[in-house]
Amino acid sequence: MLLFDAHLDLAMNAMEWNRDLRWSVNAIRNSEKGMTDTPDRGNNTVSFEAMRKGKVGLCMATQIARYSKPNNPLPGWNSPQQAWAQTQAQLAWYKAMEQEGHLTQITDNSTLDAHLACWEESQLAHPIGYILTLEGADSIVDLGYLEKSYRQGLRAIGPAHYGPGTYAYGTHSIGGIGTKGKALLKEMERFNLILDVTHLCDQSFWETLDNYHGPIWASHNNCRALVNDTRQFSDEQLKALIQRKAVIGLALDAWMMVPGWQRGISLPEKMDVGLKNMVNHLDHICQLAGNTDHVGIGSDLDGGFGTEQCPADVDTIADLQKIPELLAQRGYGTMDIVKVMHKNFLDFLHRAWSRPVH
């Protein structure tokens, strides 16, 4: 079954982890043997081959580059111009993969529908569709850069990532969106960009919802009721998103899936972390909504973690095709499963892209 993954850091893996996604997952793992610079070395899960095997025919593919001001302890670039340059390097990689026939960029309903038709006819021969999303808006030097990004194909923005950002406050920080954040949202509305509220701290989340009137979703987020951390959304926040007709993509980072996870110490098998835990979060949102219209998959696989910190029953992204059976075992019907795997996000895109760009 076609899977739409609402969050994959493909270019980050290529440009910062130096992973050639044209290789197989095992080839990438072998190339990283003995490397210790990050915990996920040799534990990667994503390649183009694995995506095809998992029928991941379409994804939101990120550009990501944090600008860290002098008082910010988080790693990042020393200027927004450097952050912008990094996003352009990532874009150049996407374009290179397009030229080789591995990827094709989706920017509107016509390219979306054409891609879906071709993918259904020949999954192995057709490029994987990708839609550009910006995770953290620090690389938008000024609002003129937003138009540049839109012309390059950017269709969604998460204003913040971790910590304080230029336009909003992100995970594990406290603050609002301020004048710059409001100006960004207004310009995003002009281009009908999707607002990705993932990573927004509580104050920025509520202020953003009050100030943005365009399409909203959460690409990769889980439930605070099940894992009590501000990285997750509370039931109140989830209900607000449901009211705004959002879709929430469930993420597969273990610390977001089960309580008590200790990074670098806990192991998926010993903590009994599996795709079933993701289904628990998904089911929680469905119970809040009273339907299956607001959930999907935003795996975030290889988003700074690998098999050392993802479900034990996921060796590669291809294993996401286990999700339909798990949902069926929980009583979800065929149409509900189709909605989770791709239909909810595709319907959202069709609705969002039917609105005019000013």
N, C-alpha and C positions, 0 to 999 in steps of 0.2 A: 504494500500500500504506500502511495506517495506520502512522504514526510516533509513538512515545512518546518525547518529549524529556525526559530526567531532570533538566535544569537550564537554566532560562531566567530571567533577571532582568527580568521584565516590568515590575513596579512600580517598580524602581529607574530604569529608563529613563523611565517616565512621570513620576515624582516628582522625580528629581534631574537627568535630562537634558532634562526638559520635552518629551518626545516623545509625541505623541498617536498611539497605536498603531491608532486607527481610520483614520488616514490610510494611504495607500499608502507603501511604502518610498521611492519617488521623491519623493513630496510631503514627507516628513520630510527627505530629503536636501536638497531645494531650500530648505526653511525654515532650514537650518543653513549655507547658503553664507556664507562670510566669517567664520564663528565659529572661534575658535582656542583655546578654553579647554581642550579635550581633543583628542588626536590622532584620535579616531574621529568627530569632527563631520563630518557629510555622508557618512559611510561606513557607516551603519547597515544592518542586514540583516533586521530583524524587524518585522513588522506583522501584524495579524490577517489581513489579506488574503493576505499571503505565507505565513502559517502554514496557511491553508486550502488554498492552491495546493499547498503541500508536504505536505498531508494530515497535518499535525501536529494530530491530534485530541485529544491529551491531553499534559499536561506537568506537571512539578514546577515550580511558580512560587515564586520566593523572596520572603522578607522578609529584609532585610539592613541592619544598622546597627551599626557598631563603636563601642564605648566605649573611648576612648584615655586611659589613665592619664597623669599628668603626665610620666612618664619614657618614654613610648612615642612615638617619632618619627612613627609612622604617623598619617594623618589620621583623625579620628573625633569622636564627640560627647564632651563633657566630663563627662557623667554617664550612668549606665545608664538613668536615668529619661528623659533626652533620647533615648537610643537606642530605648527602648521606644516613646516617642511617635512616632518616625519609622516604626517598624514598623506602628504603628496608622494612620498616614497612608497607608502602602502598602496596608494591608488595606482602608481606605476606598476606595481607587482600584479594587481588585479588586471590591468590592461594587458600586461605581458601574457598572463594566463588566458585571457580572451583570445589573443592572437594565436595561441597554440591550440585553441579549441577546447580548453578544459572548462571555461566559464563563459557565461553570457550575461550581460548586465540587463536588469529589468528596471524600468523607470516609470511605466504607466500601464493602463489597462490593456492597451493593444499589444505591448511587448509581453505582458503577463499571459494573456490568453494565447498568443502565438507560441510562447514557450511551453505552456501546459499541453497544448495540442501536440507539439513535437515530442515532448518528453513521454507522453502516453504512447506514442507510436514507436519510439525507438530510444529507450532509456540508456542503453549502452553507447549509442552513437552520438546522442545529443549532449551539448555542454550543460553543466549544472548552472542553474539560474541563481544569480545573486543580486541583492538589493543593498545598496550602501546605507549604513547607519553609523552615526558618530557617537561613540561612547565617551561622554565628557566633552563639553563644548569649549574647553580652554584654548583649543587651537584656532577658534574663531577670533582672529586678532581684533577685528572690528566688524560691524554689521555688513560692510561691503564684501567681506570674505564669505558670508553666508550665501550671498547670491552666486559667488564663484563656485561654492560647493554644490549648490543646487544645480548649476549648469553642468557640473561634473557627474550628476546623477544621485547626489545625496537625497534621501527621502525620509529619514528619521533621525532624531537627535535626542540623546539623554543629556540634559544640561550639566549633570555632575557625575563623578565617579566616586572614588573614595576621598574623604577629607574635604576641606574647603576648596571651592573652585571659583572661577571668575564670575560665573553667572548664577550659581546656586551652591548650596552645601550638600555634600554627598554622605555616603555611608560613614557612620561613626564620627560625625561632626554635627554641630548645631548652628543653625542660622537660616536666614531667609533669602529670597531671590534678589532683593534690592532693585535699584534703578536699572542696572545693566541687565539683570535677569528679565525684568519686565519688558525692556526694549527688545531683547532677543526673542521672547515669546511673541511679541507683536510682529516682528519680521518673519518668524516661523509661520505665523498665521497667513501672512501675505503669500507665502510660497506653498501653503497647505502641507507643511511638513508634519509628519507624525511625531508627537511628543512622547518620548519613552520615559516614564516616570521611575523606572528602575534606578536604584542607587540614591534617590533623593532622600535626604533626612526628613523627619516628620514635618518640621516647620516649612521647609522648602516644598515638600509634597503638597501641603494644603494651600500654600500661597500660589503654587503653580496651577492647581486646579481652579482656583478662583480667578486667575488671570489669563488662562488659555481657553480658547473656544473652538479650536480645531480638533483633529482626531488624536486620541490618546490611547496608548497601550502600555503594558509592562512586559518587556521582552523576555526577561529571565528573573523571576521572583517567586519566592515561596511564602509560607504562612507563619506569621509570628505566633499564632495559637499553638503550633506544633513545635516550633523552634524559637524560643524567646530571645530574639536579638533584633535590633533595629534595622538590620539588613533585610529582614522579612517585613511584610506588610501586615498590619493589624486587621482584624475583621472589619473595623470601621473604614479603614482605607480600602479594603477589598470591595466592600459594599458601595463605596463612592465610585470606584472604577466600574463596577457592574452597572451602576446608574448611568455612567457616561458611555456605556456600550463598548467598553474596552475588552481586550483579550489579554489574558495573563499567561505567559509562557513559563512552564515549570522548569526549574534548573536542577542540575545533577551534581553540584558540588556538595560533597558529603556533609560538611559542617552546616550547610543550609537545610539538610534533609532530616537529620536526627539530632536531638539534644545531647550535649556532653562530648561532642567531638573535639579532640585536641590535635591541632595541626602538628604534623611531624611525629606524633606519638600513636594516635589511633590508627587502626587498620580496618578497611571495609569488611573483611571477613569476621574479625573479632567483634566488631560493632553491629554485625548483621545488617549492613547497609545494602539495600538492593533497589531495583526499579520499583519494587512494591512501596517503598517509602515515598518516592515521587508520586505514585498513585494516591497515597494518603493525602498529600497536599492538594493534588488535583481534585480529589473527592471532597475535600473540605470546602474548596471554592464552589464546587457544584452544589453542595448543600446550601451554602449561603445564597447562591443565585436561584436555586430551584430548577436549574436546567444545566445543560452542558455547553451553552453558547459562549462562554467566556474563558475557556481554557485551551491551551495548546502546549507545545513543547518549545522551550528556549534553552537548549541543553547546556550551553556555555562549556562544552567539552573542550579540553585543552586551553581553557581560559586561565592559565596560570596554575593548573593542576592536571594530573593525569590519573592513571589507574590506581595510584596510591591514595587518591582522595575522591574516588567516584564509586558508583554502585559496583558491588562485587560481581554482578552478573553482566557488566559492561566491559568487554575487552577492547572493542572498537566501536565507533559510532554506528556500525552496521547492526549492533545488538539492540538498537532502539526499535527494531522491528519486533522485539519481544513485547512491546507495549500493548499492541492490540489484544493479545491473548490474556495478558494480565488484567486489562480492562474488562474483557469478556468474563473472566472468572469472578470479577466484582459485580457482575450483573449489568454492565453497560451493553446496550444494543449496537447493532451494526452502524446505524447512522450516527449514534453518539461517538463511536470510535473514529469514524471518518471525520467528524468535527474536530476531535482532539488532534488527529494526525495532520490535518491540513485545512479542512474546510473553514474553520472559524477564522483563521488568519487570512485565508484567501478572500473570504467574504468581506472581512474588514478592509483589506486593500482595495477591493472593487468599490466599496462604498466611499472610502477616503479619496480615491483617485477620480471619482465621479464629480468631486467638487472643483470649481474653477480656481485656477491660480491667478492672483491679481497682479 
